[in-house]
């Protein structure tokens, strides 16, 4: 039950650690994070909604977030990006 704002912070932190200066915008109800570098490109779309989950009604509405990521670049960059995102998003697991 991580708020989308915290997920965005984690993603932006991961991209900064890879040397990017990411931009954040809203498009069509989604938050979009973009980052570019020489021969590298990352785009992440984050959509979130709050709803009551059957069986967890006692918690009320909780944020449900869908993340879509596309990245282009050399294989070592993709590997580094994947690792950095995993590390930064670990806090979502508790």
Secondary structure as UniProt FT lines:
FT   HELIX           4..17
FT   TURN            18..19
FT   STRAND          23..27
FT   TURN            28..29
FT   STRAND          30..37
FT   TURN            38..39
FT   STRAND          40..51
FT   TURN            54..55
FT   HELIX           57..59
FT   STRAND          62..72
FT   HELIX           75..89
FT   HELIX           90..93
//
